[in-house]
Amino acid sequence: MPKKLTHQRIRAMALEYEAGSTLRDIAKRHGVSPMTVSRAFQENGIARRSSGRRVLHVTERRCTLCREVKPIGEFAKDSRRAIGYDYVCKACTRRKARQRNIETKFGMTMKEFGRLEAEQGGGCAICGRKEARRRHGQPIRLAVDHDHKTGRVRGLFCTACNVAVGLLDDNPRRLRNAAEYLEKHQRNTQQEGGDDAT
């Protein structure tokens, strides 16, 4: 390694390299050959970029779908991209996946989903409540309820009602029996409370 490349100079070169300069540009600025810079980096344990691609240190970027500028953590890592992150934010990626799932599984467009949701007042078809659960900080959409035999969409359910109906095998008789059972025990509890009051 030439004597003129002091540790201070190599450190300055490393900072330039980290900022995105190429070995050729650095060598030209410092009046040495690119091979000299490469050797200096190798001997001082400075990691080289793979395939000579510029690595940009970015803290935020604009999503190509929602057009919002978001912190870089809101984007999935992708080594195929120049800056190492996807062009579409995670929220838009999830939304597109949900849209694709609804379209392929239920044959329903997001417009139809929105119309059905509006008809139900934005709440569950059974209990009328809006979905309380959240995923990634965002409220999750209502689940699409469909007839498992015909595939026909019947309505939109909150998670609790969707699970309850599913666990009772979409069987109206079992659901009625469950309701009658709960009503019977509710009446008994009210009567016991009334007896205590007298």
N, CA and C atoms as a LAMMPS dump frame, in Angstrom:
ITEM: TIMESTEP
0
ITEM: NUMBER OF ATOMS
594
ITEM: BOX BOUNDS ff ff ff
-5.0000000000000000e+02 5.0000000000000000e+02
-5.0000000000000000e+02 5.0000000000000000e+02
-5.0000000000000000e+02 5.0000000000000000e+02
ITEM: ATOMS id mol type element x y z
1 1 1 N 0.847 -1.19 0
2 1 2 C 0 0 0
3 1 3 C 0.88 1.236 0
4 2 1 N 0.658 2.199 -0.865
5 2 2 C 1.5 3.397 -0.913
6 2 3 C 1.463 4.141 0.41
7 3 1 N 2.608 4.777 0.757
8 3 2 C 2.736 5.477 2.024
9 3 3 C 1.789 6.659 2.133
10 4 1 N 1.464 7.291 1.005
11 4 2 C 0.626 8.486 1.048
12 4 3 C -0.803 8.208 1.502
13 5 1 N -1.237 6.932 1.482
14 5 2 C -2.595 6.607 1.949
15 5 3 C -2.563 6.382 3.457
16 6 1 N -2.76 7.445 4.201
17 6 2 C -2.784 7.361 5.66
18 6 3 C -4.138 6.803 6.098
19 7 1 N -4.198 6.412 7.366
20 7 2 C -5.467 5.879 7.901
21 7 3 C -6.569 6.932 7.827
22 8 1 N -6.18 8.193 8.041
23 8 2 C -7.152 9.281 7.959
24 8 3 C -7.71 9.401 6.532
25 9 1 N -6.85 9.236 5.553
26 9 2 C -7.26 9.333 4.151
27 9 3 C -8.14 8.136 3.754
28 10 1 N -7.749 6.943 4.22
29 10 2 C -8.543 5.735 3.938
30 10 3 C -9.935 5.87 4.562
31 11 1 N -9.972 6.439 5.764
32 11 2 C -11.257 6.641 6.436
33 11 3 C -12.132 7.605 5.622
34 12 1 N -11.524 8.664 5.099
35 12 2 C -12.26 9.62 4.262
36 12 3 C -12.782 8.939 3.004
37 13 1 N -11.954 8.059 2.407
38 13 2 C -12.372 7.302 1.217
39 13 3 C -13.548 6.385 1.553
40 14 1 N -13.472 5.74 2.723
41 14 2 C -14.535 4.819 3.152
42 14 3 C -15.854 5.561 3.312
43 15 1 N -15.802 6.78 3.861
44 15 2 C -17.016 7.586 4.027
45 15 3 C -17.609 7.964 2.665
46 16 1 N -16.741 8.294 1.713
47 16 2 C -17.196 8.619 0.352
48 16 3 C -17.848 7.393 -0.294
49 17 1 N -17.216 6.235 -0.064
50 17 2 C -17.722 4.977 -0.637
51 17 3 C -19.091 4.648 -0.047
52 18 1 N -19.208 4.853 1.273
53 18 2 C -20.468 4.576 1.96
54 18 3 C -21.571 5.511 1.468
55 19 1 N -21.185 6.739 1.107
56 19 2 C -22.151 7.717 0.601
57 19 3 C -22.598 7.413 -0.827
58 20 1 N -21.945 6.434 -1.493
59 20 2 C -22.388 6.02 -2.823
60 20 3 C -21.381 6.225 -3.934
61 21 1 N -20.207 6.809 -3.643
62 21 2 C -19.187 7 -4.686
63 21 3 C -18.615 5.661 -5.127
64 22 1 N -18.203 5.589 -6.387
65 22 2 C -17.573 4.367 -6.904
66 22 3 C -16.079 4.404 -6.604
67 23 1 N -15.427 3.235 -6.69
68 23 2 C -13.981 3.169 -6.469
69 23 3 C -13.243 4.056 -7.465
70 24 1 N -13.718 4.082 -8.699
71 24 2 C -13.08 4.891 -9.74
72 24 3 C -13.146 6.381 -9.399
73 25 1 N -14.318 6.852 -8.942
74 25 2 C -14.483 8.265 -8.56
75 25 3 C -13.572 8.627 -7.389
76 26 1 N -13.522 7.741 -6.398
77 26 2 C -12.69 7.983 -5.212
78 26 3 C -11.221 8.056 -5.619
79 27 1 N -10.808 7.082 -6.43
80 27 2 C -9.409 7.035 -6.883
81 27 3 C -9.036 8.31 -7.629
82 28 1 N -9.931 8.786 -8.462
83 28 2 C -9.68 9.998 -9.258
84 28 3 C -9.523 11.216 -8.344
85 29 1 N -10.405 11.326 -7.346
86 29 2 C -10.351 12.46 -6.427
87 29 3 C -9.07 12.471 -5.596
88 30 1 N -8.582 11.276 -5.254
89 30 2 C -7.402 11.168 -4.376
90 30 3 C -6.099 10.947 -5.152
91 31 1 N -6.186 10.895 -6.466
92 31 2 C -4.99 10.775 -7.294
93 31 3 C -4.283 9.436 -7.199
94 32 1 N -5.064 8.361 -7.018
95 32 2 C -4.495 7.002 -6.977
96 32 3 C -5.296 6.12 -7.925
97 33 1 N -4.864 4.871 -8.092
98 33 2 C -5.6 3.956 -8.974
99 33 3 C -6.739 3.286 -8.213
100 34 1 N -7.79 2.859 -8.935
101 34 2 C -8.886 2.138 -8.279
102 34 3 C -8.391 0.877 -7.56
103 35 1 N -7.36 0.209 -8.111
104 35 2 C -6.797 -0.983 -7.483
105 35 3 C -6.197 -0.636 -6.119
106 36 1 N -5.558 0.539 -6.016
107 36 2 C -4.963 0.983 -4.746
108 36 3 C -6.054 1.19 -3.696
109 37 1 N -7.149 1.806 -4.109
110 37 2 C -8.272 2.021 -3.192
111 37 3 C -8.856 0.675 -2.765
112 38 1 N -9.014 -0.232 -3.718
113 38 2 C -9.562 -1.558 -3.447
114 38 3 C -8.692 -2.309 -2.437
115 39 1 N -7.369 -2.27 -2.64
116 39 2 C -6.438 -2.944 -1.719
117 39 3 C -6.491 -2.312 -0.329
118 40 1 N -6.549 -0.975 -0.302
119 40 2 C -6.611 -0.269 0.982
120 40 3 C -7.862 -0.681 1.76
121 41 1 N -8.965 -0.79 1.067
122 41 2 C -10.211 -1.22 1.706
123 41 3 C -10.086 -2.65 2.225
124 42 1 N -9.513 -3.52 1.398
125 42 2 C -9.357 -4.923 1.76
126 42 3 C -8.474 -5.071 2.999
127 43 1 N -7.332 -4.349 3.026
128 43 2 C -6.385 -4.454 4.142
129 43 3 C -6.929 -3.846 5.42
130 44 1 N -7.875 -2.924 5.306
131 44 2 C -8.438 -2.265 6.486
132 44 3 C -9.825 -2.792 6.854
133 45 1 N -10.24 -3.888 6.214
134 45 2 C -11.511 -4.544 6.561
135 45 3 C -12.758 -3.746 6.212
136 46 1 N -12.672 -2.935 5.182
137 46 2 C -13.84 -2.154 4.741
138 46 3 C -14.616 -2.993 3.725
139 47 1 N -15.875 -3.289 4.061
140 47 2 C -16.693 -4.178 3.218
141 47 3 C -16.998 -3.535 1.881
142 48 1 N -16.883 -4.34 0.834
143 48 2 C -17.18 -3.886 -0.53
144 48 3 C -18.632 -4.173 -0.865
145 49 1 N -19.206 -3.356 -1.725
146 49 2 C -20.569 -3.594 -2.206
147 49 3 C -20.548 -4.732 -3.21
148 50 1 N -21.551 -5.573 -3.149
149 50 2 C -21.634 -6.666 -4.115
150 50 3 C -22.046 -6.129 -5.475
151 51 1 N -21.472 -6.64 -6.513
152 51 2 C -21.751 -6.321 -7.917
153 51 3 C -21.644 -4.829 -8.25
154 52 1 N -20.914 -4.087 -7.433
155 52 2 C -20.652 -2.679 -7.716
156 52 3 C -21.877 -1.787 -7.724
157 53 1 N -23.013 -2.26 -7.192
158 53 2 C -24.249 -1.473 -7.197
159 53 3 C -24.167 -0.359 -6.15
160 54 1 N -24.655 0.814 -6.51
161 54 2 C -24.68 1.922 -5.56
162 54 3 C -25.646 1.599 -4.426
163 55 1 N -25.183 1.748 -3.201
164 55 2 C -26.049 1.543 -2.047
165 55 3 C -26.425 2.92 -1.518
166 56 1 N -27.68 3.234 -1.542
167 56 2 C -28.132 4.533 -1.077
168 56 3 C -28.657 4.387 0.342
169 57 1 N -28.286 5.286 1.187
170 57 2 C -28.768 5.266 2.57
171 57 3 C -29.946 6.219 2.657
172 58 1 N -31.134 5.67 2.588
173 58 2 C -32.338 6.49 2.587
174 58 3 C -33.12 6.245 3.864
175 59 1 N -33.843 7.235 4.293
176 59 2 C -34.65 7.102 5.506
177 59 3 C -36.142 7.049 5.19
178 60 1 N -36.516 7.498 3.979
179 60 2 C -37.918 7.423 3.568
180 60 3 C -38.023 7.348 2.048
181 61 1 N -39.195 6.928 1.582
182 61 2 C -39.434 6.886 0.139
183 61 3 C -40.928 7 -0.135
184 62 1 N -41.281 7.277 -1.412
185 62 2 C -42.678 7.431 -1.812
186 62 3 C -43.201 6.099 -2.343
187 63 1 N -44.351 5.676 -1.827
188 63 2 C -44.995 4.449 -2.303
189 63 3 C -45.552 4.713 -3.697
190 64 1 N -45.334 3.779 -4.614
191 64 2 C -45.802 3.969 -5.991
192 64 3 C -47.317 3.778 -6.128
193 65 1 N -47.975 3.199 -5.107
194 65 2 C -49.432 3.021 -5.179
195 65 3 C -50.186 4.152 -4.485
196 66 1 N -49.926 4.35 -3.186
197 66 2 C -50.671 5.38 -2.451
198 66 3 C -50.042 6.761 -2.6
199 67 1 N -48.834 6.838 -3.164
200 67 2 C -48.101 8.079 -3.433
201 67 3 C -47.711 8.835 -2.166
202 68 1 N -47.798 8.186 -0.994
203 68 2 C -47.414 8.838 0.257
204 68 3 C -45.935 8.613 0.523
205 69 1 N -45.273 9.617 1.109
206 69 2 C -43.877 9.472 1.53
207 69 3 C -43.907 8.897 2.934
208 70 1 N -43.245 7.741 3.105
209 70 2 C -43.274 7.032 4.388
210 70 3 C -41.863 6.679 4.826
211 71 1 N -41.656 6.412 6.142
212 71 2 C -40.337 5.971 6.608
213 71 3 C -39.965 4.656 5.92
214 72 1 N -38.679 4.44 5.731
215 72 2 C -38.207 3.268 4.988
216 72 3 C -38.632 1.947 5.654
217 73 1 N -38.871 1.978 6.972
218 73 2 C -39.33 0.786 7.69
219 73 3 C -40.714 0.321 7.268
220 74 1 N -41.458 1.205 6.588
221 74 2 C -42.802 0.868 6.106
222 74 3 C -42.765 0.087 4.794
223 75 1 N -41.561 -0.175 4.285
224 75 2 C -41.38 -0.911 3.028
225 75 3 C -40.656 -2.217 3.302
226 76 1 N -41.035 -3.282 2.611
227 76 2 C -40.38 -4.586 2.778
228 76 3 C -39.001 -4.552 2.123
229 77 1 N -38.055 -5.276 2.717
230 77 2 C -36.716 -5.351 2.131
231 77 3 C -36.773 -6.164 0.845
232 78 1 N -36.038 -5.717 -0.154
233 78 2 C -36 -6.396 -1.448
234 78 3 C -34.62 -6.165 -2.068
235 79 1 N -33.799 -7.193 -2.07
236 79 2 C -32.419 -7.076 -2.548
237 79 3 C -32.336 -6.832 -4.051
238 80 1 N -33.434 -7.042 -4.78
239 80 2 C -33.428 -6.814 -6.237
240 80 3 C -33.524 -5.335 -6.573
241 81 1 N -33.924 -4.509 -5.615
242 81 2 C -34.092 -3.076 -5.853
243 81 3 C -32.801 -2.323 -5.56
244 82 1 N -32.599 -1.197 -6.232
245 82 2 C -31.365 -0.415 -6.094
246 82 3 C -31.106 0.03 -4.663
247 83 1 N -32.157 0.407 -3.929
248 83 2 C -31.917 0.852 -2.558
249 83 3 C -32.216 -0.239 -1.531
250 84 1 N -32.543 -1.437 -1.999
251 84 2 C -32.743 -2.573 -1.096
252 84 3 C -34.124 -2.692 -0.484
253 85 1 N -35.081 -1.881 -0.945
254 85 2 C -36.452 -1.935 -0.418
255 85 3 C -37.446 -1.923 -1.574
256 86 1 N -38.619 -2.469 -1.309
257 86 2 C -39.68 -2.536 -2.323
258 86 3 C -40.186 -1.133 -2.664
259 87 1 N -40.826 -0.989 -3.822
260 87 2 C -41.386 0.291 -4.252
261 87 3 C -42.749 0.559 -3.615
262 88 1 N -43.429 -0.513 -3.185
263 88 2 C -44.776 -0.408 -2.631
264 88 3 C -44.704 -0.611 -1.116
265 89 1 N -45.39 0.236 -0.353
266 89 2 C -45.351 0.13 1.11
267 89 3 C -46.077 -1.148 1.57
268 90 1 N -45.802 -1.547 2.808
269 90 2 C -46.382 -2.784 3.354
270 90 3 C -47.905 -2.708 3.436
271 91 1 N -48.44 -1.528 3.781
272 91 2 C -49.901 -1.362 3.889
273 91 3 C -50.577 -1.589 2.542
274 92 1 N -50.002 -1.034 1.48
275 92 2 C -50.576 -1.212 0.133
276 92 3 C -50.427 -2.659 -0.326
277 93 1 N -49.301 -3.291 0.037
278 93 2 C -49.079 -4.697 -0.324
279 93 3 C -50.135 -5.575 0.336
280 94 1 N -50.418 -5.314 1.636
281 94 2 C -51.445 -6.086 2.354
282 94 3 C -52.825 -5.848 1.746
283 95 1 N -53.114 -4.579 1.415
284 95 2 C -54.417 -4.243 0.829
285 95 3 C -54.617 -4.952 -0.508
286 96 1 N -53.564 -4.958 -1.334
287 96 2 C -53.65 -5.635 -2.64
288 96 3 C -53.833 -7.139 -2.469
289 97 1 N -53.14 -7.72 -1.471
290 97 2 C -53.264 -9.164 -1.205
291 97 3 C -54.688 -9.491 -0.764
292 98 1 N -55.257 -8.653 0.109
293 98 2 C -56.632 -8.85 0.588
294 98 3 C -57.613 -8.744 -0.586
295 99 1 N -57.391 -7.731 -1.44
296 99 2 C -58.236 -7.524 -2.617
297 99 3 C -58.181 -8.743 -3.537
298 100 1 N -56.964 -9.243 -3.779
299 100 2 C -56.779 -10.417 -4.651
300 100 3 C -57.47 -11.63 -4.045
301 101 1 N -57.376 -11.785 -2.713
302 101 2 C -57.988 -12.91 -2.016
303 101 3 C -59.507 -12.862 -2.152
304 102 1 N -60.097 -11.678 -1.957
305 102 2 C -61.56 -11.529 -2.069
306 102 3 C -62.021 -11.811 -3.49
307 103 1 N -61.264 -11.317 -4.464
308 103 2 C -61.643 -11.511 -5.872
309 103 3 C -61.541 -12.97 -6.295
310 104 1 N -60.443 -13.652 -5.899
311 104 2 C -60.258 -15.04 -6.348
312 104 3 C -61.098 -16.027 -5.538
313 105 1 N -61.196 -15.818 -4.222
314 105 2 C -61.905 -16.768 -3.368
315 105 3 C -63.422 -16.624 -3.436
316 106 1 N -63.901 -15.352 -3.524
317 106 2 C -65.344 -15.129 -3.467
318 106 3 C -65.925 -14.571 -4.761
319 107 1 N -65.086 -14.268 -5.757
320 107 2 C -65.559 -13.714 -7.018
321 107 3 C -66.244 -12.368 -6.827
322 108 1 N -65.701 -11.576 -5.922
323 108 2 C -66.323 -10.322 -5.538
324 108 3 C -65.315 -9.185 -5.691
325 109 1 N -65.703 -8.086 -6.296
326 109 2 C -64.789 -6.95 -6.435
327 109 3 C -64.81 -6.135 -5.138
328 110 1 N -63.821 -5.271 -4.948
329 110 2 C -63.774 -4.428 -3.752
330 110 3 C -64.925 -3.418 -3.761
331 111 1 N -65.408 -3.064 -4.947
332 111 2 C -66.561 -2.165 -5.06
333 111 3 C -67.8 -2.849 -4.478
334 112 1 N -67.979 -4.134 -4.835
335 112 2 C -69.116 -4.913 -4.315
336 112 3 C -68.978 -5.105 -2.804
337 113 1 N -67.746 -5.334 -2.345
338 113 2 C -67.484 -5.487 -0.916
339 113 3 C -67.887 -4.202 -0.187
340 114 1 N -67.471 -3.053 -0.741
341 114 2 C -67.798 -1.753 -0.141
342 114 3 C -69.297 -1.487 -0.106
343 115 1 N -69.98 -1.884 -1.168
344 115 2 C -71.435 -1.7 -1.246
345 115 3 C -72.132 -2.545 -0.173
346 116 1 N -71.703 -3.812 -0.018
347 116 2 C -72.283 -4.707 0.987
348 116 3 C -72.007 -4.178 2.396
349 117 1 N -70.803 -3.666 2.601
350 117 2 C -70.421 -3.104 3.898
351 117 3 C -71.296 -1.885 4.222
352 118 1 N -71.554 -1.052 3.21
353 118 2 C -72.406 0.135 3.393
354 118 3 C -73.843 -0.276 3.707
355 119 1 N -74.352 -1.319 3.022
356 119 2 C -75.714 -1.815 3.272
357 119 3 C -75.861 -2.285 4.715
358 120 1 N -74.776 -2.813 5.285
359 120 2 C -74.79 -3.31 6.668
360 120 3 C -74.42 -2.198 7.656
361 121 1 N -74.295 -0.987 7.19
362 121 2 C -73.964 0.139 8.069
363 121 3 C -72.536 0.087 8.594
364 122 1 N -71.67 -0.635 7.888
365 122 2 C -70.266 -0.739 8.286
366 122 3 C -70.012 -1.735 9.4
367 123 1 N -71.08 -2.415 9.839
368 123 2 C -70.952 -3.382 10.937
369 123 3 C -71.252 -4.802 10.509
370 124 1 N -71.145 -5.71 11.464
371 124 2 C -71.367 -7.144 11.25
372 124 3 C -72.843 -7.415 10.937
373 125 1 N -73.111 -8.387 10.052
374 125 2 C -74.483 -8.74 9.666
375 125 3 C -75.26 -9.363 10.824
376 126 1 N -74.558 -9.898 11.844
377 126 2 C -75.235 -10.537 12.972
378 126 3 C -75.366 -9.574 14.157
379 127 1 N -74.226 -9.091 14.659
380 127 2 C -74.243 -8.275 15.884
381 127 3 C -74.289 -6.776 15.601
382 128 1 N -73.99 -6.368 14.364
383 128 2 C -74.042 -4.954 13.999
384 128 3 C -72.823 -4.137 14.418
385 129 1 N -71.906 -4.774 15.175
386 129 2 C -70.718 -4.036 15.624
387 129 3 C -69.67 -3.956 14.53
388 130 1 N -68.861 -2.892 14.604
389 130 2 C -67.722 -2.772 13.688
390 130 3 C -66.607 -3.653 14.221
391 131 1 N -65.717 -4.076 13.342
392 131 2 C -64.601 -4.949 13.735
393 131 3 C -63.709 -4.214 14.724
394 132 1 N -63.486 -4.849 15.88
395 132 2 C -62.676 -4.225 16.935
396 132 3 C -61.2 -4.599 16.816
397 133 1 N -60.925 -5.752 16.226
398 133 2 C -59.536 -6.212 16.144
399 133 3 C -58.727 -5.355 15.177
400 134 1 N -57.415 -5.25 15.479
401 134 2 C -56.515 -4.476 14.633
402 134 3 C -55.33 -5.342 14.238
403 135 1 N -54.791 -5.046 13.051
404 135 2 C -53.586 -5.738 12.59
405 135 3 C -52.66 -4.671 12.009
406 136 1 N -51.414 -4.67 12.465
407 136 2 C -50.424 -3.674 12.034
408 136 3 C -50.934 -2.256 12.296
409 137 1 N -51.67 -2.097 13.402
410 137 2 C -52.167 -0.784 13.786
411 137 3 C -53.419 -0.335 13.053
412 138 1 N -53.884 -1.12 12.092
413 138 2 C -55.067 -0.756 11.306
414 138 3 C -56.221 -1.696 11.644
415 139 1 N -57.481 -1.177 11.714
416 139 2 C -58.611 -2.078 11.958
417 139 3 C -58.753 -3.052 10.787
418 140 1 N -59.01 -4.314 11.102
419 140 2 C -59.126 -5.3 10.026
420 140 3 C -60.524 -5.233 9.415
421 141 1 N -60.626 -5.648 8.174
422 141 2 C -61.926 -5.621 7.482
423 141 3 C -62.815 -6.737 8.003
424 142 1 N -64.103 -6.564 7.794
425 142 2 C -65.061 -7.613 8.143
426 142 3 C -64.789 -8.839 7.267
427 143 1 N -65.073 -10.018 7.816
428 143 2 C -64.863 -11.262 7.08
429 143 3 C -66.039 -11.511 6.142
430 144 1 N -65.746 -12.085 4.983
431 144 2 C -66.8 -12.407 4.017
432 144 3 C -67.402 -13.756 4.396
433 145 1 N -68.706 -13.756 4.68
434 145 2 C -69.422 -14.999 4.989
435 145 3 C -70.024 -15.535 3.699
436 146 1 N -69.815 -16.829 3.462
437 146 2 C -70.358 -17.42 2.232
438 146 3 C -70.861 -18.826 2.512
439 147 1 N -71.74 -19.278 1.657
440 147 2 C -72.27 -20.643 1.74
441 147 3 C -71.188 -21.583 1.226
442 148 1 N -70.768 -22.517 2.071
443 148 2 C -69.663 -23.405 1.699
444 148 3 C -70.051 -24.409 0.614
445 149 1 N -71.349 -24.614 0.424
446 149 2 C -71.78 -25.551 -0.623
447 149 3 C -71.886 -24.852 -1.979
448 150 1 N -72.523 -23.677 -1.992
449 150 2 C -72.752 -22.988 -3.266
450 150 3 C -71.67 -21.943 -3.572
451 151 1 N -70.982 -21.475 -2.521
452 151 2 C -69.971 -20.423 -2.703
453 151 3 C -70.559 -19.032 -2.746
454 152 1 N -71.898 -18.907 -2.592
455 152 2 C -72.577 -17.616 -2.659
456 152 3 C -72.273 -16.783 -1.416
457 153 1 N -71.952 -15.516 -1.621
458 153 2 C -71.67 -14.598 -0.513
459 153 3 C -72.981 -14.223 0.163
460 154 1 N -73.007 -14.338 1.518
461 154 2 C -74.225 -14.041 2.27
462 154 3 C -74.159 -12.708 3
463 155 1 N -72.976 -12.326 3.435
464 155 2 C -72.849 -11.079 4.193
465 155 3 C -71.438 -10.927 4.732
466 156 1 N -71.26 -9.941 5.619
467 156 2 C -69.959 -9.679 6.227
468 156 3 C -70.091 -9.809 7.737
469 157 1 N -69.148 -10.516 8.341
470 157 2 C -69.171 -10.781 9.785
471 157 3 C -67.951 -10.195 10.465
472 158 1 N -68.107 -9.86 11.756
473 158 2 C -66.943 -9.535 12.574
474 158 3 C -66.245 -10.866 12.884
475 159 1 N -65.05 -10.818 13.401
476 159 2 C -64.284 -12.05 13.654
477 159 3 C -65.012 -12.974 14.621
478 160 1 N -65.568 -12.411 15.714
479 160 2 C -66.234 -13.232 16.737
480 160 3 C -67.429 -13.994 16.153
481 161 1 N -68.277 -13.294 15.402
482 161 2 C -69.46 -13.946 14.816
483 161 3 C -69.065 -14.944 13.739
484 162 1 N -68.049 -14.616 12.961
485 162 2 C -67.573 -15.519 11.915
486 162 3 C -67.073 -16.83 12.52
487 163 1 N -66.299 -16.721 13.607
488 163 2 C -65.769 -17.915 14.281
489 163 3 C -66.912 -18.716 14.901
490 164 1 N -67.851 -18.022 15.564
491 164 2 C -68.976 -18.698 16.222
492 164 3 C -69.821 -19.488 15.228
493 165 1 N -70.188 -18.854 14.116
494 165 2 C -71 -19.525 13.087
495 165 3 C -70.227 -20.693 12.489
496 166 1 N -68.949 -20.495 12.263
497 166 2 C -68.109 -21.557 11.695
498 166 3 C -67.976 -22.752 12.623
499 167 1 N -67.78 -22.484 13.93
500 167 2 C -67.64 -23.575 14.901
501 167 3 C -68.94 -24.349 15.088
502 168 1 N -70.07 -23.694 14.822
503 168 2 C -71.369 -24.377 14.899
504 168 3 C -71.787 -24.915 13.527
505 169 1 N -70.803 -25.071 12.64
506 169 2 C -70.976 -25.702 11.32
507 169 3 C -72.057 -25.064 10.454
508 170 1 N -72.287 -23.757 10.575
509 170 2 C -73.317 -23.063 9.79
510 170 3 C -74.69 -23.727 9.948
511 171 1 N -74.913 -24.357 11.114
512 171 2 C -76.136 -25.116 11.351
513 171 3 C -77.138 -24.241 12.11
514 172 1 N -78.244 -23.808 11.456
515 172 2 C -79.222 -22.931 12.116
516 172 3 C -79.816 -23.549 13.389
517 173 1 N -80.022 -24.859 13.359
518 173 2 C -80.617 -25.518 14.542
519 173 3 C -79.692 -25.413 15.75
520 174 1 N -78.392 -25.659 15.519
521 174 2 C -77.425 -25.543 16.623
522 174 3 C -77.349 -24.112 17.134
523 175 1 N -77.431 -23.143 16.217
524 175 2 C -77.395 -21.729 16.618
525 175 3 C -78.641 -21.374 17.443
526 176 1 N -79.831 -21.878 17.016
527 176 2 C -81.066 -21.621 17.77
528 176 3 C -80.993 -22.275 19.147
529 177 1 N -80.493 -23.522 19.195
530 177 2 C -80.345 -24.224 20.477
531 177 3 C -79.423 -23.446 21.421
532 178 1 N -78.341 -22.911 20.86
533 178 2 C -77.401 -22.127 21.668
534 178 3 C -78.081 -20.874 22.206
535 179 1 N -78.889 -20.198 21.357
536 179 2 C -79.601 -18.985 21.779
537 179 3 C -80.631 -19.32 22.865
538 180 1 N -81.39 -20.428 22.669
539 180 2 C -82.398 -20.838 23.659
540 180 3 C -81.741 -21.19 24.983
541 181 1 N -80.619 -21.866 24.927
542 181 2 C -79.867 -22.248 26.132
543 181 3 C -79.452 -21.003 26.915
544 182 1 N -78.89 -20.024 26.213
545 182 2 C -78.439 -18.791 26.865
546 182 3 C -79.615 -18.006 27.437
547 183 1 N -80.743 -17.935 26.675
548 183 2 C -81.924 -17.211 27.138
549 183 3 C -82.515 -17.866 28.382
550 184 1 N -82.546 -19.211 28.413
551 184 2 C -83.075 -19.96 29.559
552 184 3 C -82.274 -19.638 30.813
553 185 1 N -80.948 -19.673 30.679
554 185 2 C -80.092 -19.414 31.85
555 185 3 C -80.127 -17.942 32.248
556 186 1 N -80.371 -17.073 31.293
557 186 2 C -80.489 -15.648 31.604
558 186 3 C -81.77 -15.402 32.406
559 187 1 N -82.884 -16.08 32.009
560 187 2 C -84.153 -15.953 32.738
561 187 3 C -83.993 -16.475 34.159
562 188 1 N -83.335 -17.64 34.309
563 188 2 C -83.129 -18.227 35.634
564 188 3 C -82.334 -17.282 36.536
565 189 1 N -81.313 -16.645 35.962
566 189 2 C -80.47 -15.726 36.738
567 189 3 C -81.284 -14.516 37.174
568 190 1 N -82.153 -14.016 36.276
569 190 2 C -82.982 -12.856 36.601
570 190 3 C -84.004 -13.193 37.697
571 191 1 N -84.574 -14.436 37.616
572 191 2 C -85.539 -14.863 38.622
573 191 3 C -84.897 -15.032 39.983
574 192 1 N -83.685 -15.587 39.992
575 192 2 C -82.95 -15.762 41.242
576 192 3 C -82.633 -14.403 41.85
577 193 1 N -82.293 -13.445 40.998
578 193 2 C -82.011 -12.079 41.473
579 193 3 C -83.263 -11.436 42.032
580 194 1 N -84.447 -11.722 41.411
581 194 2 C -85.726 -11.163 41.868
582 194 3 C -86.124 -11.773 43.196
583 195 1 N -85.893 -13.104 43.417
584 195 2 C -86.21 -13.772 44.684
585 195 3 C -85.395 -13.206 45.822
586 196 1 N -84.126 -12.881 45.55
587 196 2 C -83.242 -12.347 46.596
588 196 3 C -83.696 -10.967 47.035
589 197 1 N -84.275 -10.236 46.045
590 197 2 C -84.687 -8.853 46.351
591 197 3 C -85.883 -8.799 47.289
592 198 1 N -86.764 -9.893 47.33
593 198 2 C -87.967 -9.881 48.157
594 198 3 C -87.691 -10.367 49.549
